[in-house]
């Protein structure tokens, strides 16, 4: 279990650096060559290769025919990083839902307000996840809960 946690912390630590994250996202989009990427992100050669090395070491990217590509692990991490970014776009709506749930212990009007806030979230996957995780707290009009 410690080896798994170490790998997770290495990946998270690597991507916690803003410029490394931008580099990772650029590789995911297959945007540019290495010289273009280092100029775009405004990295020195040493900074660029240091960040590339950390992405290679934790298994998020690989080099093939002079170009960098996401590994299978990198593709999965990129997918969930994109999901997390979309979720954070709804930060204030999520905070409002939490606030309403704190007050809504027994008040149906507050629970209805929470349901309305959840319906304001445009991303269907996030909305569905909230419906499932808050099912016991909020009355949803969802066939799965009937």
N, C-alpha and C positions, 0 to 999 in steps of 0.2 A: 504494500500500500504506500509506503514512503517513496518508492521509486515513481509511482504514478503521480503523487503529489508534487514531487520534484519536477517532473516533466511539465505538469500544468503550470507550476510557478515559473519555470523557465520561459514557456511560451508567453504567459501573461507579462512577465518582466520585459521580455523582448518587445512586445507590442505596446507596452506602456510608454515607450519613447515616441513622442509625436512624429518625429521625422522618419523613424523606422516604420511606424504605422502607415504614413503616407507612401513610403517606398513599397511596402507590402501591398497596399491598395493599388498602386500603379502597376506593379507586376501582375496583380490579379486581373487588371483590365488590359494587360498586354499593350500598354500605351507606347513605350519608348525604348530605345536602346539604353545601355548603361550610361553612356556619356550624356545623353539627353536627360535621364533621370537625375543624375547628380547635379546638373545645372538647374533643373526645374525645382528641385528641393533645396538648392543652395547649400550643398555639402562639399567640403573639400574631398579630394580623392581618398584620403585616409578615413575620413568620417563615413564616406559612402561604402568603402570596402569593409569597414568595421561593422556597419549595420548589415550589409549583405552577409558577412560571416556569421553574425548572430542568427539571422534568418535561416541560413544553411544549417548551422549547428543544431538548432531546435527542430529542424525537419520541415519547415514551412515552405521552403523553396528548393529548387534544384537548378543546376546549370546544364544546358544541353545545346550543343552547336553554337556556343557563344552567347546564348540568351538565357535569361532566368524565367522559370515557370513555377507555378504553384505545384506542390506535391499533392497527393490525395488528402493528407492531413491539412495542408494549406488551404485546399478548396473548402473543406468542412469548416475550418476556422474562419475563413473569409465569409462563408455563408452566414454563420452565427454572428460574426462581427457586424455584418450588414443588418441582420435582424435586431441586434442590440442598438445600433444607430437609429433604426426606425422606431424602436421602443422609446428611446430617449427623446425623440421628436414629440412624444406624447407625455413628457415628464409632468407638466402642470396638470394635465387631465388626470393622470395617475395619482398625483398628490391630492387632487380634489376628491377622487374616489376613496382614497384612504381616509381623508378627513370625514367624509360622509359616513363611512363605515364605522368610524370611532363613535360618532354620535348616534348612529342608527341601531343601536343595540335592540330596541324594541319598537321603534317608531317607523311605521309603514311608509309614511310620507317621505322620510329620509331615504328609506330603501328604494323607493320609486325614483327619487332624485339620483341615487347612485346608478340605478339601471339606465337612466337617461344619459348620465355621463359616460357610461360604458358604451352606449350606442353612438356617442359622438366620436369615438375612436374609429377612424376610417379603416385601419388595417384589420382585416378579418381575422387573421391568425392571433393577433394580440387580443382582440375582442373575445374570441372564442376561448383563449386561455384564461382570461379574466372571468368569463362566465363559469368555467369549470372550477377554478380555484376559489371563487366566491359563491358557489352554488348554495351553500348552506346559509349564507348571510343575506343574499339578495334574491328576490323572486324573479326569475327570468322567464320570458316567453320562449322557451326552447324545448322542442320535443324530447330531447335527451333527458330532461329533468321532470317530465310528466309521469 
